[in-house]
Amino acid sequence: MKFSWSFAAFVLALAAILTEPTVAQDKASAVKAASEKTTPEKSAFTPAQREELKVLFRDYLIKNPEVLAEAIQALQAKEEAAKEERREATIAMFKDALYNPKEQTILGNLQGDITIVEFFDYNCGYCKSMFNDLISTIKSDGKIKLVLKELPILGPNSVTATKAALASRNQRKYPEFHQALISYKGPVNEAAITAVAKGVGLNVEKLLEDMKDPAFDDIIEKNRDLAQAMDVTGTPALLVGGTFVGGAIGKDKLKNLIADARKQKS
């Protein structure tokens, strides 16, 4: 067999060979046909021709490696599009849990025209740096609602910090406690939590008792399930007016996302 190869011919032949049955499949089809008294499917290529095609494909890819790079890029784009589709479906399904959670871990303007949802961990350095940009933007804007989704993924101390933050609501100190704890320099452990609690005027004994509430485990679990459904792979992760973005994105990009969200609403 002699072939004159172009990219289009290569793709067509590759598709054909990939959909061709193998020698083993030929035998399996023959056995099945014999048992069912049917005629086995005929292959467009003989076993020898398929082996020759494999050699030709290999040589082609070695000489044209950019074909593989293009295929990988196309696959990645397809996977990203599918991921975004799943995320949009999740956002629509869990709209209330995202934008108006029962635990009411909310800062900013409760009647704001744009809502930002942030998944964060108190021991995440990127979350700490992102918070400065986030809170200054919210204060200067004045029309943003910030929903905080506690997502402790960095170990037991992060879980303890989340439970302390949730418990601080019982003393109506969540906004102050959250801002002080996320701004804390260094690892957030039990000692740091106690120091921060005292600093914002919390009754520490009551806080420690309130932290035992089993409902907090349920909130954490639901936040983790929601993050997983949205393909959140790390913190911080933001939802700005419906647009998802991961990482500490900086003040300029944050403002651009807010502006885009307002344009979409108008």
C-alpha positions in Angstrom: 0.0 0.0 0.0 1.3 3.4 -0.9 -0.1 6.6 0.7 0.2 10.3 0.0 -0.2 12.0 3.3 -1.7 15.4 4.1 -3.1 16.4 7.5 -6.7 15.9 6.4 -5.8 12.4 5.0 -4.0 11.6 8.2 -7.0 12.5 10.3 -9.4 10.5 8.1 -7.2 7.5 8.1 -6.6 7.7 11.8 -10.3 7.9 12.4 -10.8 4.9 10.2 -8.1 2.8 11.8 -9.3 3.7 15.3 -12.8 2.5 14.5 -11.5 -0.6 12.8 -11.8 -3.8 14.8 -8.5 -5.4 16.0 -7.4 -8.9 15.1 -8.7 -10.0 18.4 -12.0 -8.3 17.7 -12.2 -9.9 14.3 -11.9 -13.3 16.0 -14.4 -12.4 18.6 -16.8 -11.2 15.9 -16.3 -14.4 14.0 -17.1 -16.5 17.1 -20.1 -14.4 17.8 -21.3 -14.7 14.2 -20.9 -18.5 14.2 -22.8 -18.8 17.5 -25.6 -16.6 16.2 -25.4 -17.9 12.6 -24.8 -14.4 11.3 -22.2 -13.0 8.9 -19.2 -11.4 10.6 -18.5 -7.7 9.9 -15.9 -7.2 7.2 -13.0 -4.9 7.9 -12.0 -2.2 5.4 -8.3 -3.0 6.2 -6.6 -6.3 6.4 -4.6 -7.1 9.6 -1.4 -6.4 7.6 -2.7 -3.1 6.3 -3.6 -2.0 9.8 -0.1 -2.8 11.1 1.3 -0.7 8.2 -1.0 2.1 9.1 0.2 2.1 12.7 3.8 2.5 11.5 2.8 5.3 9.2 0.9 7.1 11.9 3.9 6.8 14.2 6.2 8.2 11.6 3.8 11.0 10.8 3.5 12.0 14.5 7.3 12.0 15.0 7.7 14.3 11.9 4.7 16.4 12.9 4.6 16.6 16.7 2.6 19.8 16.6 -0.4 17.7 15.7 -0.3 16.1 19.1 0.0 19.5 20.8 -3.1 20.7 18.8 -5.0 17.6 19.8 -4.1 18.1 23.5 -5.1 21.8 23.4 -8.4 20.9 21.7 -9.1 18.2 24.4 -8.2 20.6 27.2 -10.6 23.2 25.7 -13.3 20.6 25.5 -12.8 19.5 29.1 -12.8 23.1 30.3 -16.1 23.8 28.4 -17.6 20.7 30.0 -16.4 21.8 33.4 -17.9 25.2 33.0 -21.2 23.7 31.9 -21.3 21.5 35.1 -20.4 24.5 37.2 -23.2 26.7 35.7 -25.7 23.9 36.4 -24.5 23.6 40.0 -24.8 27.3 40.5 -28.3 27.3 39.2 -29.2 24.3 41.3 -27.7 25.6 44.6 -28.5 29.3 44.1 -29.9 29.8 47.6 -27.0 28.0 49.3 -24.5 30.2 47.4 -26.1 33.6 47.5 -28.2 33.5 50.7 -26.8 30.7 53.0 -28.7 29.8 56.1 -25.6 30.5 58.2 -25.7 34.1 57.0 -21.9 34.5 56.8 -22.3 37.7 54.9 -20.4 41.0 54.8 -20.9 44.2 52.9 -24.2 45.6 51.6 -27.0 43.0 52.1 -29.0 44.7 49.4 -26.1 45.1 47.0 -26.6 44.9 43.3 -23.7 42.5 42.9 -23.0 39.4 45.0 -19.5 37.9 45.4 -19.2 34.4 46.9 -15.8 33.5 48.3 -14.6 30.0 49.3 -11.7 30.4 51.7 -9.6 28.9 54.4 -8.2 30.9 57.4 -4.8 29.3 57.0 -4.5 30.0 53.2 -1.9 32.7 52.6 -3.5 33.6 49.2 -6.9 34.0 51.0 -5.3 36.5 53.4 -3.8 38.6 50.6 -7.0 38.4 48.6 -9.1 39.6 51.5 -7.3 42.9 51.7 -8.2 43.6 48.0 -11.7 42.2 48.5 -12.6 44.2 51.6 -11.1 47.5 50.3 -13.0 47.1 47.0 -16.3 46.3 48.8 -15.9 49.4 51.1 -15.1 51.8 48.3 -17.9 50.4 46.1 -20.6 50.3 48.7 -23.0 48.2 46.6 -21.5 44.7 46.9 -22.8 41.8 49.0 -20.0 39.3 50.1 -21.0 35.8 50.9 -18.3 33.9 52.8 -18.2 30.1 52.3 -16.1 28.6 55.0 -14.0 25.9 53.4 -11.4 24.5 55.8 -9.1 22.3 53.6 -5.7 22.9 55.2 -6.0 20.6 58.3 -7.5 20.4 61.8 -6.6 24.0 62.8 -8.5 25.3 59.8 -11.5 23.3 60.9 -11.2 24.7 64.4 -11.0 28.2 63.0 -14.1 27.8 60.9 -16.1 26.4 63.9 -14.9 29.4 66.0 -16.0 31.8 63.3 -19.4 30.2 63.0 -19.8 30.2 66.7 -19.0 33.9 66.9 -22.3 34.5 65.3 -24.0 33.7 68.6 -22.4 36.8 70.0 -23.1 38.8 66.9 -19.4 39.2 66.2 -18.9 37.3 63.0 -17.9 40.2 60.7 -15.3 41.5 63.2 -14.0 38.1 64.1 -13.7 37.0 60.5 -11.8 40.1 59.4 -9.4 39.8 62.4 -8.8 36.1 61.9 -8.3 36.2 58.1 -5.9 39.2 58.7 -3.9 37.4 61.4 -0.2 37.1 60.6 1.0 33.6 60.9 -0.6 30.1 61.4 -4.1 30.2 62.7 -4.1 27.7 65.5 -6.0 27.5 68.9 -3.7 30.1 70.5 -4.3 32.5 67.6 -8.0 31.9 67.7 -8.2 32.7 71.4 -6.1 35.8 71.0 -8.2 37.1 68.1 -11.4 36.3 69.9 -10.3 38.3 73.0 -9.2 41.1 70.7 -12.6 41.6 69.1 -14.4 41.4 72.5 -15.8 37.8 72.3 -16.5 35.9 75.5 -14.0 33.1 74.9 -15.5 30.6 77.3 -18.9 30.9 75.6 -17.2 30.8 72.2 -15.5 27.5 73.1 -18.7 26.0 74.3 -20.6 27.2 71.3 -18.0 25.6 69.0 -19.2 22.2 70.0 -22.4 22.6 68.1 -22.7 19.6 65.7 -24.5 21.8 63.2 -21.1 23.3 62.3 -19.9 19.9 61.0 -22.9 19.8 58.7 -22.2 23.3 57.4 -18.6 22.4 56.6 -19.6 19.2 54.9 -22.2 21.0 52.7 -19.7 23.7 51.8 -17.2 21.0 50.8 -19.8 19.2 48.7 -20.7 22.4 47.0 -17.1 23.3 46.3 -16.5 19.9 44.8 -19.6 20.1 42.6 -18.3 23.5 41.3 -14.8 22.1 40.6 -13.2 24.3 43.2 -9.7 22.9 43.5 -8.2 25.4 46.0 -8.7 28.6 47.9 -9.5 31.4 47.4 -12.2 30.7 44.8 -14.6 33.5 43.8 -17.9 33.7 42.1 -18.4 37.3 41.0 -21.9 37.9 39.8 -22.0 34.4 38.3 -18.4 34.4 36.9 -16.1 31.8 38.5 -12.4 32.5 39.0 -9.8 30.7 41.1 -6.9 32.2 43.0 -5.9 35.5 44.4 -6.8 37.6 41.4 -5.8 41.1 42.6 -7.8 44.3 42.9 -7.7 45.3 39.2 -9.1 42.0 37.9 -11.7 42.0 40.7 -13.0 45.4 39.7 -13.1 44.4 36.1 -15.2 41.4 37.0 -17.6 43.5 39.0 -17.9 46.0 36.2 -18.6 43.1 33.7 -21.3 41.7 36.1 -23.0 45.1 36.2 -23.0 45.3 32.4 -24.6 41.9 32.1 -27.4 43.0 34.5 -28.1 46.2 32.7 
